[in-house]
Amino acid sequence: MKIKPNAKIGLFYGVASFTMWGLFPVYFKLLSNVGATEGLAHRLFWSVIFLYFFIVFTHKTKSLTRILHKRKLVKKLLISGVFITLNWGIYIYAVFSSQILEASLGQLINPLFFMFLGAIFLKERLNLAAKISIFIVFVAIAIQIYALGKIPFISIFLPASFAIYGLLKKRLQIPPMEGLFIETMMFLPLTLGYVIYLEFSGVGSFTHGYTWILLILSGLVTIVPMITFNIAAKHLSLSTLGFLQYTTPTIGVFLAVLAYGEHLNNAKIASFILIWISIAIVSFDSYHRHKKHKPNA
């Protein structure tokens, strides 16, 4: 079976996007001498700058202006902006504190969080496979709680924050790049003020060696995979994108264990196995239903 040219383009950009996201730990580890809060502030600030240039270059300023004139919409984007900022902050903290495995576990759970929230807030019906998968995920989380003796903050709140963000954006239905620009732009006074405060206090990292280059490029590193993902989304089905997204946490697991020496204990192994089983159940069910409803050629 030949892959259509558009699908080939989509597949290329899709794989590129999720691979870049999977390699994020490599980049942010280079900034491990920077505090997590400072790293987040710079990521937000420089993302706004690069997003603005992207919007101007792609002639999306009229679209952006139309959105900015809708006050109710802008207020809603402020709320979604809080959750994407929280998500970015948790991830940076996970990398800086050598908890990439926990972040990868959270990224694996993420699609099932979407299903769970969809069932609660959008009244989407869950079939048996989805219910079983979500139950298995809760078992995996319970194992982590039992082994750690506390709630696995990163593994739960990383996917939860992104799932809530996705839920809010689904209801807004606006162009992704313009939306992200407004979300991050609204935090610009806070991030810029915080960065200036750190530098004048003598505790900032911007002027330390070549750190300033890495901090500036953190904005570019953030938006490039989003641009390629948006291209991929135009050419690929949601089921294909859903399958490709597991590339990111898989790369994260290998980096955590092989490159950064994070310990994969029995509880984590059990949790990962259970989550992969839940993913397999949902994927097989999705494939089976797609094949069943696909018209004969």
PLY file of the C-alpha trace (Angstrom):
ply
format ascii 1.0
element vertex 297
property float x
property float y
property float z
element edge 296
property int vertex1
property int vertex2
end_header
0.00 0.00 0.00
1.45 3.35 -1.10
1.46 6.33 1.21
-0.05 9.45 -0.35
2.38 12.36 -0.90
0.50 14.55 1.61
0.62 11.74 4.16
4.39 11.42 3.60
4.79 15.13 4.32
2.61 14.81 7.40
4.48 11.75 8.62
7.84 13.48 8.20
6.77 16.56 10.16
4.91 14.46 12.73
7.93 12.28 13.49
10.16 15.38 13.53
7.86 17.15 16.01
7.58 14.31 18.52
11.29 13.51 18.21
12.19 17.13 18.98
9.89 17.08 22.01
11.49 13.81 23.09
14.93 15.41 22.92
13.90 18.41 25.07
15.72 16.97 28.12
19.03 17.14 26.22
18.57 20.86 25.63
17.24 21.80 29.04
19.94 19.76 30.80
22.39 22.25 29.30
20.60 24.88 31.41
20.75 22.89 34.64
22.84 25.66 36.25
19.82 27.94 35.88
16.98 27.77 38.40
13.72 26.21 37.21
11.76 29.43 37.74
14.33 31.51 35.88
14.44 28.93 33.08
10.64 29.08 32.77
10.65 32.89 32.75
13.16 32.98 29.90
11.32 30.26 27.98
8.09 32.25 28.18
9.74 35.57 27.31
11.70 34.35 24.29
8.77 32.24 23.07
6.74 35.46 22.81
9.50 37.12 20.79
9.92 34.22 18.34
6.16 33.69 18.07
5.71 37.35 17.15
8.27 37.07 14.34
6.60 33.87 13.14
3.15 35.50 13.07
4.48 38.52 11.16
6.46 36.35 8.72
3.44 34.11 7.99
1.08 37.10 7.60
-1.13 36.14 10.55
-1.23 39.61 12.12
-4.81 40.25 10.96
-5.94 36.99 12.52
-4.13 37.93 15.74
-5.71 41.41 15.79
-9.21 39.95 15.37
-8.68 37.68 18.38
-7.24 40.49 20.52
-10.37 42.57 19.93
-12.53 39.84 21.52
-12.20 40.57 25.24
-14.08 37.52 26.47
-11.87 35.29 24.33
-8.70 36.97 25.61
-9.84 36.41 29.22
-10.33 32.72 28.47
-6.87 32.59 26.89
-5.47 34.00 30.13
-6.87 30.96 31.96
-5.51 28.49 29.39
-2.21 30.38 29.54
-1.96 29.62 33.25
-2.17 25.89 32.55
0.35 25.81 29.68
2.74 27.87 31.85
2.22 25.42 34.70
2.88 22.52 32.31
6.11 24.06 31.02
7.23 24.84 34.55
6.63 21.31 35.82
8.53 19.85 32.87
11.53 22.15 33.34
11.57 21.32 37.05
11.45 17.58 36.21
14.46 17.85 33.89
16.47 20.10 36.23
15.79 17.80 39.22
16.65 14.59 37.28
13.08 13.28 37.21
12.78 12.70 33.47
11.34 9.22 34.08
8.47 10.74 36.05
7.88 13.27 33.26
7.91 10.49 30.64
5.43 8.49 32.71
3.19 11.55 32.77
3.49 12.02 29.01
2.45 8.40 28.45
-0.61 8.91 30.64
-1.55 12.17 28.90
-3.88 10.78 26.16
-5.83 8.83 28.78
-6.18 12.00 30.86
-7.76 13.60 27.79
-10.26 10.72 27.60
-11.02 11.02 31.31
-11.63 14.78 31.20
-13.60 14.44 27.97
-15.95 12.00 29.69
-16.41 14.30 32.70
-16.66 17.75 31.11
-17.67 17.10 27.49
-19.90 14.13 28.28
-18.01 12.01 25.75
-18.93 8.35 26.02
-16.15 5.95 26.93
-16.28 2.46 25.49
-15.19 -0.60 27.45
-11.59 -0.46 26.17
-11.20 3.17 27.29
-12.68 2.44 30.72
-10.34 -0.53 31.22
-7.33 1.55 30.10
-8.15 4.42 32.46
-8.61 1.95 35.33
-5.19 0.41 34.57
-3.62 3.90 34.63
-5.10 4.54 38.08
-3.60 1.22 39.22
-0.21 2.35 37.86
-0.52 5.64 39.76
-1.52 3.75 42.92
1.65 1.65 42.63
3.71 4.85 42.43
1.95 6.31 45.48
2.54 3.10 47.45
6.22 2.87 46.44
7.01 6.55 47.02
4.83 7.01 50.07
3.50 10.21 48.50
1.62 11.44 45.42
3.86 11.37 42.30
3.48 15.10 41.65
5.16 15.23 38.24
3.56 12.07 36.82
0.08 13.35 37.70
0.19 17.13 37.37
2.23 17.23 34.13
-0.45 15.37 32.11
-3.31 16.90 34.13
-2.19 20.48 33.40
-1.81 19.74 29.68
-5.12 17.87 29.48
-6.94 20.80 31.11
-5.13 23.14 28.71
-6.23 20.98 25.77
-9.82 20.92 27.06
-9.90 24.72 27.31
-8.38 25.18 23.84
-10.83 22.68 22.32
-13.69 24.89 23.47
-12.04 28.08 22.19
-11.24 26.75 18.70
-8.76 29.42 17.61
-5.59 29.18 15.47
-2.89 27.51 17.64
0.05 29.84 17.10
-1.96 33.04 17.57
-3.52 31.51 20.67
-0.16 30.52 22.14
1.24 33.98 21.43
-1.56 35.65 23.39
-1.30 33.11 26.22
2.42 33.70 26.69
2.27 37.44 25.91
-0.04 38.07 28.87
2.72 36.86 31.21
5.33 39.08 29.53
5.33 41.84 32.22
5.83 39.23 34.96
8.53 37.27 33.17
10.44 40.34 32.01
10.18 41.93 35.45
11.41 38.75 37.14
14.37 38.36 34.77
15.39 42.02 35.23
15.08 41.64 39.01
17.35 38.57 38.99
20.00 40.30 36.90
20.05 43.48 39.01
20.14 41.35 42.17
23.26 39.60 40.88
21.70 36.12 41.00
20.57 35.89 37.37
22.21 33.50 34.90
21.77 35.46 31.66
25.26 36.98 31.70
27.07 33.77 32.74
29.26 32.66 29.83
27.24 31.39 26.88
24.13 30.71 28.98
22.39 33.73 27.41
22.47 32.03 24.00
20.83 28.88 25.37
18.20 30.93 27.22
17.30 32.91 24.10
17.15 29.79 21.95
14.85 28.09 24.48
12.08 30.16 22.88
12.97 28.92 19.41
13.30 25.34 20.65
9.79 25.68 22.08
8.00 26.93 18.96
9.75 24.97 16.17
8.17 21.58 17.05
4.81 23.33 17.41
5.13 24.72 13.88
6.06 21.33 12.42
3.26 19.67 14.44
0.69 22.06 12.97
1.90 21.12 9.47
1.65 17.42 10.35
-1.86 17.85 11.76
-3.08 19.13 8.38
-1.99 15.94 6.60
-2.44 13.15 9.16
-5.41 11.58 10.88
-5.87 12.00 14.63
-5.27 8.27 15.12
-1.87 8.51 13.40
-0.93 11.58 15.45
-2.10 9.76 18.56
0.21 6.85 17.79
3.18 9.10 16.96
2.93 11.02 20.23
4.26 8.01 22.16
7.61 8.69 20.46
8.23 11.57 22.90
8.01 9.70 26.24
9.76 6.65 24.76
12.78 8.81 23.88
12.52 10.38 27.34
12.73 6.99 29.06
15.83 5.96 27.08
17.52 9.31 27.75
16.70 9.18 31.46
18.09 5.68 31.96
20.93 5.46 29.42
22.18 9.06 29.23
21.40 10.51 32.66
21.55 7.42 34.87
18.09 7.71 36.44
17.12 4.59 38.39
14.31 2.48 36.95
13.09 0.65 40.07
10.53 -2.17 40.22
7.62 0.19 40.96
8.42 2.33 37.93
8.89 -0.74 35.73
5.49 -2.07 36.86
3.87 1.33 36.22
5.39 1.63 32.76
4.30 -1.91 31.84
0.73 -1.24 32.99
0.57 2.03 31.08
1.90 0.41 27.90
-0.76 -2.30 28.31
-3.44 0.41 28.60
-2.03 2.14 25.50
-2.05 -1.16 23.59
-5.70 -1.76 24.54
-6.80 1.70 23.38
-4.68 1.54 20.20
-5.95 -1.91 19.23
-9.54 -0.85 19.90
-9.10 2.34 17.84
-7.52 0.40 14.96
-10.25 -2.25 15.07
-13.07 0.33 15.01
-11.36 2.32 12.23
-10.95 -0.83 10.12
-14.55 -1.87 10.80
-16.00 1.47 9.64
-13.59 1.95 6.74
-15.48 1.72 3.41
-14.42 -1.04 1.05
-12.33 0.08 -1.92
0 1
1 2
2 3
3 4
4 5
5 6
6 7
7 8
8 9
9 10
10 11
11 12
12 13
13 14
14 15
15 16
16 17
17 18
18 19
19 20
20 21
21 22
22 23
23 24
24 25
25 26
26 27
27 28
28 29
29 30
30 31
31 32
32 33
33 34
34 35
35 36
36 37
37 38
38 39
39 40
40 41
41 42
42 43
43 44
44 45
45 46
46 47
47 48
48 49
49 50
50 51
51 52
52 53
53 54
54 55
55 56
56 57
57 58
58 59
59 60
60 61
61 62
62 63
63 64
64 65
65 66
66 67
67 68
68 69
69 70
70 71
71 72
72 73
73 74
74 75
75 76
76 77
77 78
78 79
79 80
80 81
81 82
82 83
83 84
84 85
85 86
86 87
87 88
88 89
89 90
90 91
91 92
92 93
93 94
94 95
95 96
96 97
97 98
98 99
99 100
100 101
101 102
102 103
103 104
104 105
105 106
106 107
107 108
108 109
109 110
110 111
111 112
112 113
113 114
114 115
115 116
116 117
117 118
118 119
119 120
120 121
121 122
122 123
123 124
124 125
125 126
126 127
127 128
128 129
129 130
130 131
131 132
132 133
133 134
134 135
135 136
136 137
137 138
138 139
139 140
140 141
141 142
142 143
143 144
144 145
145 146
146 147
147 148
148 149
149 150
150 151
151 152
152 153
153 154
154 155
155 156
156 157
157 158
158 159
159 160
160 161
161 162
162 163
163 164
164 165
165 166
166 167
167 168
168 169
169 170
170 171
171 172
172 173
173 174
174 175
175 176
176 177
177 178
178 179
179 180
180 181
181 182
182 183
183 184
184 185
185 186
186 187
187 188
188 189
189 190
190 191
191 192
192 193
193 194
194 195
195 196
196 197
197 198
198 199
199 200
200 201
201 202
202 203
203 204
204 205
205 206
206 207
207 208
208 209
209 210
210 211
211 212
212 213
213 214
214 215
215 216
216 217
217 218
218 219
219 220
220 221
221 222
222 223
223 224
224 225
225 226
226 227
227 228
228 229
229 230
230 231
231 232
232 233
233 234
234 235
235 236
236 237
237 238
238 239
239 240
240 241
241 242
242 243
243 244
244 245
245 246
246 247
247 248
248 249
249 250
250 251
251 252
252 253
253 254
254 255
255 256
256 257
257 258
258 259
259 260
260 261
261 262
262 263
263 264
264 265
265 266
266 267
267 268
268 269
269 270
270 271
271 272
272 273
273 274
274 275
275 276
276 277
277 278
278 279
279 280
280 281
281 282
282 283
283 284
284 285
285 286
286 287
287 288
288 289
289 290
290 291
291 292
292 293
293 294
294 295
295 296
